[in-house]
Amino acid sequence: MIRAFTPADMDRILEIEAQAFPKSPYSRRIFTSLYWTNPTTFLVYEEEKEILGYLVYAAEGHIISVAVDPCHRRRGIGTQLVWEVFKNAKGQCIWVEVRETNRGAQAFYEKLAFRKKGIIPKYYWTEDAYIMVR
């Protein structure tokens, strides 16, 4: 089930974040800010009262962050979360930044019809990011 994030979800979101992005995980402070600026577009995926993934996006279509617990990947959870953006974003296109070295994420977005449209140098401090657009 996909539902809105609540502050009570924070500890679990931080666990998933640390596992998914060990090089540069978002902090509690960043997630709190994301919640306050995107309260209706900060979503969690939950099964049997356990949060297995999350997604934060801006209403105009910018995917800010999406992650799934590594033990539950390849089950379509990330795809279901991203489809929420497709259904509800207000902009003409959907876009996301992906590490140039993150081939898995690039393949995930390409399966969802995203295409590489540009590069942001040093977006991840020492690494470039692809801008992927659908």
Backbone as a chain_set.jsonl record, in Angstrom:
{"seq": "MIRAFTPADMDRILEIEAQAFPKSPYSRRIFTSLYWTNPTTFLVYEEEKEILGYLVYAAEGHIISVAVDPCHRRRGIGTQLVWEVFKNAKGQCIWVEVRETNRGAQAFYEKLAFRKKGIIPKYYWTEDAYIMVR", "coords": {"N": [[0.844, -1.174, 0.0], [0.528, 2.206, -0.791], [1.053, 5.199, 0.862], [0.732, 8.417, 2.493], [3.642, 9.903, 3.905], [4.389, 10.111, 7.39], [5.585, 11.891, 10.287], [6.177, 9.913, 12.202], [7.229, 7.865, 10.714], [9.864, 8.396, 10.272], [12.311, 7.235, 11.426], [12.476, 4.695, 10.21], [12.599, 5.427, 7.514], [15.075, 6.705, 7.484], [16.734, 4.506, 7.982], [16.368, 2.963, 5.636], [17.314, 4.82, 3.781], [20.047, 5.049, 4.535], [20.96, 2.5, 3.873], [20.424, 2.406, 1.142], [21.782, 4.599, 0.029], [24.685, 4.755, 0.77], [26.949, 6.37, 0.325], [26.143, 9.034, 0.425], [23.884, 9.667, 2.299], [20.705, 11.198, 2.968], [20.006, 13.343, 5.719], [18.215, 13.365, 8.894], [17.395, 15.963, 9.269], [17.286, 16.957, 6.631], [15.257, 15.289, 5.561], [13.144, 16.091, 7.195], [12.843, 18.72, 6.35], [12.15, 18.209, 3.669], [9.698, 16.973, 4.077], [8.184, 19.098, 5.121], [8.18, 20.849, 2.955], [7.109, 19.335, 0.913], [4.603, 17.981, 1.628], [2.41, 16.51, 0.612], [3.474, 14.968, -1.327], [5.335, 13.221, -0.397], [5.858, 10.03, 0.0], [5.236, 6.698, 1.262], [5.871, 3.207, 0.914], [4.17, 0.514, 2.108], [3.889, -2.664, 3.671], [2.086, -4.954, 5.492], [2.315, -3.36, 7.814], [4.983, -2.619, 7.734], [7.4, -0.458, 6.571], [8.701, -0.405, 3.378], [9.786, 1.094, 1.394], [10.274, 4.397, -0.021], [9.316, 7.569, -1.462], [9.987, 10.826, -2.569], [8.78, 13.661, -4.129], [8.639, 16.674, -6.07], [5.78, 18.632, -6.76], [5.688, 19.554, -9.415], [7.016, 17.6, -10.821], [9.639, 16.764, -10.326], [11.608, 14.197, -9.263], [12.814, 13.762, -6.188], [13.919, 11.973, -4.317], [14.089, 8.45, -4.115], [13.803, 5.264, -2.725], [14.253, 1.795, -1.936], [14.08, -0.75, 0.476], [16.898, -2.809, 0.508], [16.502, -5.604, 0.822], [14.055, -6.007, -0.265], [13.983, -5.366, -2.905], [13.475, -5.45, -6.495], [10.876, -6.258, -6.714], [8.987, -4.659, -7.715], [8.292, -2.473, -6.191], [9.614, 0.057, -6.221], [8.907, 0.827, -8.815], [6.106, 1.027, -8.573], [5.972, 3.188, -6.802], [7.147, 5.261, -8.351], [5.255, 5.398, -10.392], [3.232, 6.744, -9.116], [4.113, 9.354, -9.276], [3.967, 9.728, -12.048], [1.187, 9.633, -12.355], [0.291, 11.812, -10.849], [1.858, 14.164, -10.965], [2.193, 17.615, -11.836], [3.557, 18.799, -13.904], [4.845, 18.959, -17.321], [6.816, 17.115, -17.842], [8.71, 14.496, -16.229], [11.454, 14.355, -14.06], [14.728, 13.336, -12.905], [17.756, 13.202, -10.991], [20.641, 11.22, -11.386], [23.364, 9.378, -10.16], [26.313, 9.257, -12.108], [27.736, 6.909, -12.011], [25.915, 5.048, -11.133], [24.685, 2.516, -12.338], [22.606, 0.691, -11.961], [20.4, 2.246, -11.064], [20.109, 3.876, -13.307], [19.352, 1.967, -15.241], [16.933, 1.141, -14.106], [15.345, 3.504, -14.31], [15.42, 3.831, -17.1], [13.927, 1.603, -17.91], [11.474, 2.567, -17.267], [10.989, 4.37, -19.22], [12.522, 6.703, -19.099], [15.002, 8.992, -20.263], [18.432, 9.867, -20.765], [19.288, 13.216, -20.531], [21.114, 15.168, -20.022], [24.039, 16.351, -18.224], [25.059, 17.052, -14.922], [27.752, 18.55, -13.698], [29.752, 17.412, -10.997], [27.616, 17.121, -9.207], [27.156, 15.356, -7.14], [29.164, 16.049, -5.264], [31.881, 14.758, -5.745], [31.219, 13.376, -7.943], [29.61, 13.262, -11.128], [26.211, 13.855, -12.269], [23.608, 12.35, -14.116], [20.916, 13.88, -15.803], [17.81, 12.621, -15.996], [14.988, 12.186, -17.992], [11.475, 11.958, -18.493]], "CA": [[0.0, 0.0, 0.0], [1.23, 3.483, -0.812], [0.367, 6.185, 1.684], [1.519, 9.608, 2.82], [4.618, 9.862, 4.992], [4.12, 10.842, 8.626], [6.822, 11.981, 11.073], [6.431, 8.647, 12.895], [7.936, 6.995, 9.769], [11.198, 8.927, 10.021], [13.421, 6.329, 11.737], [12.544, 3.657, 9.178], [13.058, 6.067, 6.275], [16.514, 6.916, 7.643], [17.381, 3.195, 7.81], [16.354, 2.638, 4.208], [18.198, 5.793, 3.138], [21.445, 4.69, 4.809], [21.27, 1.289, 3.108], [20.322, 2.674, -0.296], [22.726, 5.634, -0.393], [25.731, 4.821, 1.798], [27.923, 7.429, 0.043], [25.633, 10.376, 0.737], [22.486, 9.605, 2.736], [20.062, 12.394, 3.516], [19.904, 13.365, 7.177], [16.891, 13.615, 9.475], [17.088, 17.374, 9.015], [16.887, 17.087, 5.229], [13.941, 14.673, 5.388], [12.154, 16.95, 7.847], [12.62, 19.83, 5.425], [11.403, 17.68, 2.526], [8.32, 16.756, 4.517], [7.498, 20.391, 5.254], [8.025, 21.49, 1.646], [6.401, 18.424, -0.001], [3.831, 17.091, 2.507], [1.483, 15.63, -0.103], [4.212, 14.186, -2.316], [6.303, 12.386, 0.318], [5.069, 8.802, 0.089], [5.892, 5.467, 1.695], [5.275, 1.939, 0.511], [4.067, -0.269, 3.336], [3.253, -3.981, 3.64], [1.939, -5.537, 6.828], [2.778, -2.353, 8.775], [6.419, -2.384, 7.61], [7.757, 0.414, 5.444], [9.697, -1.056, 2.537], [10.361, 2.062, 0.475], [9.708, 5.751, 0.034], [9.547, 8.458, -2.601], [9.677, 12.249, -2.379], [8.865, 14.39, -5.387], [8.009, 17.99, -6.124], [4.525, 18.537, -7.514], [5.859, 19.793, -10.852], [7.532, 16.404, -11.481], [11.031, 16.449, -9.994], [11.786, 13.138, -8.275], [13.897, 14.186, -5.3], [14.571, 10.773, -3.79], [13.3, 7.222, -4.044], [14.63, 4.14, -2.285], [13.57, 0.603, -1.459], [14.914, -1.598, 1.318], [17.585, -3.763, -0.372], [15.933, -6.955, 0.948], [12.751, -6.063, -0.936], [14.105, -4.86, -4.271], [13.104, -6.292, -7.637], [9.495, -6.723, -6.519], [8.103, -3.663, -8.309], [7.949, -1.424, -5.231], [10.09, 1.327, -6.774], [8.079, 1.138, -9.983], [4.803, 1.507, -8.093], [6.155, 4.534, -6.253], [7.368, 6.219, -9.446], [3.987, 5.562, -11.101], [2.467, 7.784, -8.416], [4.552, 10.622, -9.862], [3.379, 9.801, -13.386], [-0.252, 9.879, -12.239], [-0.093, 12.995, -10.087], [2.681, 15.367, -11.169], [1.509, 18.668, -12.588], [4.381, 19.288, -15.003], [4.818, 18.287, -18.622], [7.758, 16.007, -17.831], [9.199, 14.033, -14.939], [12.906, 14.251, -14.151], [15.47, 12.876, -11.734], [19.206, 13.172, -11.121], [21.169, 9.896, -11.053], [24.828, 9.304, -10.22], [26.863, 8.734, -13.36], [28.223, 5.545, -11.775], [24.842, 4.187, -10.624], [24.105, 1.842, -13.507], [21.344, 0.068, -11.577], [19.347, 3.267, -11.079], [19.905, 4.283, -14.697], [18.576, 0.908, -15.893], [15.577, 1.216, -13.533], [14.612, 4.613, -14.928], [15.275, 3.557, -18.528], [12.787, 0.684, -18.054], [10.266, 3.382, -17.113], [10.988, 5.285, -20.372], [13.338, 7.903, -18.904], [16.176, 9.073, -21.122], [19.456, 10.81, -20.308], [19.16, 14.473, -21.27], [22.197, 16.088, -19.713], [24.918, 16.022, -17.097], [25.358, 18.122, -13.967], [29.076, 18.259, -13.152], [30.003, 17.422, -9.543], [26.348, 17.207, -8.471], [27.369, 14.576, -5.918], [30.465, 16.513, -4.779], [32.996, 14.293, -6.579], [30.66, 12.644, -9.08], [28.61, 13.916, -11.963], [24.881, 13.257, -12.306], [22.797, 12.444, -15.327], [19.521, 14.298, -15.686], [17.007, 11.674, -16.755], [13.695, 12.818, -18.211], [10.405, 11.17, -19.14]], "C": [[0.894, 1.243, 0.0], [0.391, 4.482, -0.035], [1.297, 7.371, 1.929], [2.466, 9.325, 3.981], [4.063, 10.606, 6.2], [5.43, 10.916, 9.409], [7.164, 10.705, 11.845], [7.201, 7.654, 12.019], [9.424, 7.313, 9.67], [12.325, 7.922, 10.291], [13.574, 5.249, 10.672], [13.029, 4.231, 7.85], [14.571, 6.287, 6.341], [17.293, 5.604, 7.504], [17.479, 2.83, 6.337], [17.322, 3.546, 3.46], [19.668, 5.415, 3.314], [21.867, 3.453, 4.032], [21.331, 1.581, 1.611], [21.393, 3.629, -0.799], [23.864, 5.787, 0.611], [26.772, 5.928, 1.567], [27.444, 8.806, 0.491], [24.165, 10.328, 1.181], [21.977, 10.958, 3.21], [19.936, 12.24, 5.03], [18.447, 13.536, 7.612], [16.458, 15.046, 9.172], [16.61, 17.585, 7.58], [15.501, 16.484, 5.009], [12.848, 15.493, 6.06], [11.819, 18.128, 6.945], [11.811, 19.375, 4.208], [9.941, 17.447, 2.878], [7.558, 18.08, 4.585], [7.278, 21.061, 3.907], [7.223, 20.642, 0.655], [5.486, 17.474, 0.777], [2.89, 16.133, 1.776], [2.185, 14.738, -1.118], [5.402, 13.452, -1.685], [5.531, 11.118, 0.677], [5.902, 7.647, 0.625], [5.128, 4.277, 1.13], [5.323, 1.037, 1.734], [3.356, -1.598, 3.072], [3.232, -4.509, 5.062], [2.586, -4.657, 7.902], [4.293, -2.156, 8.793], [6.667, -1.522, 6.379], [8.903, -0.231, 4.686], [10.357, -0.096, 1.562], [9.699, 3.41, 0.639], [10.033, 6.486, -1.258], [9.169, 9.875, -2.181], [9.812, 12.904, -3.743], [8.205, 15.749, -5.233], [6.816, 17.896, -7.065], [4.706, 18.748, -9.016], [6.521, 18.627, -11.575], [8.973, 16.056, -11.204], [11.072, 15.365, -8.918], [13.019, 13.499, -7.459], [14.652, 12.98, -4.762], [13.579, 9.622, -3.795], [14.252, 6.112, -3.631], [13.738, 3.02, -1.773], [14.561, -0.19, -0.621], [15.58, -2.648, 0.429], [17.04, -5.196, -0.306], [14.624, -7.115, 0.187], [12.799, -5.497, -2.355], [13.706, -5.923, -5.287], [11.74, -6.958, -7.447], [8.499, -5.718, -7.08], [7.718, -2.524, -7.377], [8.379, -0.054, -5.754], [9.253, 1.762, -7.962], [6.719, 1.668, -9.553], [4.908, 2.925, -7.528], [6.32, 5.566, -7.364], [6.089, 6.418, -10.259], [3.095, 6.583, -10.418], [2.844, 9.169, -8.951], [3.92, 10.784, -11.239], [1.898, 10.184, -13.317], [-0.582, 11.26, -11.685], [0.721, 14.263, -10.323], [1.964, 16.353, -12.079], [2.286, 19.152, -13.809], [4.25, 18.462, -16.266], [5.768, 17.095, -18.677], [8.143, 15.683, -16.387], [10.716, 13.93, -15.082], [13.516, 13.882, -12.81], [16.959, 12.985, -12.03], [19.7, 11.809, -10.628], [22.69, 9.945, -11.162], [25.275, 8.687, -11.534], [27.325, 7.286, -13.206], [27.132, 4.579, -11.327], [24.085, 3.553, -11.789], [22.757, 1.194, -13.182], [20.186, 1.051, -11.621], [19.065, 3.726, -12.505], [19.057, 3.252, -15.435], [17.133, 0.912, -15.399], [14.779, 2.312, -14.225], [14.439, 4.405, -16.433], [14.125, 2.588, -18.794], [11.461, 1.43, -17.935], [10.194, 4.504, -18.153], [11.662, 6.627, -20.097], [14.527, 7.829, -19.847], [17.144, 10.106, -20.558], [19.392, 12.059, -21.178], [20.278, 15.458, -20.983], [23.005, 15.595, -18.525], [25.062, 17.259, -16.223], [26.723, 17.79, -13.355], [29.111, 18.396, -11.632], [28.728, 17.575, -8.708], [26.45, 16.475, -7.134], [28.791, 14.817, -5.403], [31.614, 16.067, -5.672], [32.513, 13.559, -7.821], [29.641, 13.487, -9.832], [27.278, 13.178, -11.858], [24.305, 13.383, -13.7], [21.458, 13.043, -14.935], [18.765, 13.331, -16.585], [15.577, 12.201, -16.784], [12.734, 11.832, -18.865], [9.31, 12.138, -19.556]], "O": [[1.894, 1.301, 0.715], [-0.817, 4.599, -0.241], [2.486, 7.327, 1.612], [2.127, 8.598, 4.915], [3.356, 11.604, 6.057], [6.306, 10.074, 9.208], [8.338, 10.449, 12.113], [7.768, 6.694, 12.54], [10.17, 6.563, 9.04], [13.215, 7.774, 9.454], [14.694, 4.926, 10.276], [13.794, 3.58, 7.139], [15.269, 6.074, 5.349], [18.399, 5.6, 6.963], [18.54, 2.438, 5.852], [18.069, 3.083, 2.598], [20.443, 5.457, 2.358], [23.008, 3.364, 3.58], [22.192, 1.059, 0.904], [21.866, 3.491, -1.928], [23.995, 6.838, 1.239], [27.409, 6.376, 2.52], [28.249, 9.647, 0.891], [23.299, 10.888, 0.509], [22.723, 11.756, 3.777], [19.778, 11.132, 5.542], [17.569, 13.814, 6.796], [15.296, 15.301, 8.858], [15.642, 18.308, 7.343], [14.66, 17.092, 4.348], [11.735, 15.578, 5.54], [10.653, 18.491, 6.792], [10.896, 20.073, 3.769], [9.051, 17.699, 2.065], [6.409, 18.16, 4.149], [6.289, 21.773, 3.73], [6.713, 21.167, -0.334], [5.589, 16.26, 0.597], [2.606, 15.048, 2.283], [1.563, 13.852, -1.705], [6.361, 13.108, -2.376], [4.662, 11.134, 1.548], [7.123, 7.621, 0.464], [3.919, 4.332, 0.902], [6.384, 0.825, 2.322], [2.36, -1.654, 2.35], [4.253, -4.506, 5.75], [3.305, -5.143, 8.775], [4.834, -1.596, 9.746], [6.195, -1.829, 5.284], [9.94, -0.563, 5.262], [11.379, -0.429, 0.962], [8.699, 3.552, 1.343], [10.9, 6.081, -2.032], [8.154, 10.088, -1.518], [10.818, 12.733, -4.43], [7.334, 15.948, -4.386], [6.849, 17.159, -8.051], [3.957, 18.18, -9.811], [6.594, 18.632, -12.803], [9.492, 15.116, -11.806], [10.624, 15.587, -7.793], [14.133, 13.534, -7.983], [15.882, 12.966, -4.751], [12.393, 9.797, -3.516], [15.375, 6.03, -4.13], [12.643, 3.246, -1.259], [15.738, -0.291, -0.967], [14.888, -3.318, -0.338], [17.116, -5.924, -1.295], [14.138, -8.232, 0.011], [11.759, -5.186, -2.935], [13.616, -7.112, -4.982], [11.486, -8.056, -7.943], [7.29, -5.903, -6.938], [6.893, -1.688, -7.743], [7.591, 0.892, -5.732], [8.927, 2.942, -8.097], [6.232, 2.653, -10.109], [4.03, 3.757, -7.755], [5.699, 6.628, -7.321], [5.861, 7.515, -10.77], [2.279, 7.227, -11.079], [1.991, 10.049, -9.063], [3.398, 11.85, -11.564], [1.419, 10.972, -14.133], [-1.626, 11.823, -12.016], [0.297, 15.342, -9.91], [1.222, 15.961, -12.98], [1.727, 19.844, -14.661], [3.623, 17.403, -16.274], [5.56, 16.169, -19.461], [7.935, 16.474, -15.468], [11.21, 13.468, -16.11], [12.926, 14.079, -11.748], [17.378, 12.873, -13.182], [19.249, 11.306, -9.599], [23.239, 10.481, -12.126], [24.688, 7.715, -12.01], [27.305, 6.523, -14.172], [27.407, 3.391, -11.157], [23.0, 3.994, -12.168], [21.867, 1.154, -14.031], [19.118, 0.739, -12.148], [17.91, 3.941, -12.872], [18.143, 3.617, -16.175], [16.209, 0.71, -16.186], [13.659, 2.075, -14.678], [13.402, 4.773, -16.984], [13.42, 2.729, -19.794], [10.441, 0.972, -18.449], [9.44, 5.463, -17.993], [11.393, 7.598, -20.804], [15.0, 6.745, -20.188], [16.73, 11.094, -19.951], [19.437, 11.976, -22.406], [20.373, 16.49, -21.648], [22.698, 14.572, -17.913], [25.174, 18.377, -16.725], [26.833, 16.844, -12.575], [28.581, 19.348, -11.059], [28.78, 18.115, -7.603], [25.9, 16.921, -6.126], [29.527, 13.865, -5.14], [32.263, 16.905, -6.299], [33.321, 13.163, -8.661], [28.92, 14.301, -9.256], [27.222, 12.03, -11.418], [24.491, 14.395, -14.377], [20.927, 12.75, -13.864], [19.039, 13.233, -17.781], [15.024, 12.606, -15.762], [13.127, 10.992, -19.674], [8.299, 11.72, -20.122]]}, "num_chains": 1, "name": "protein.A"}
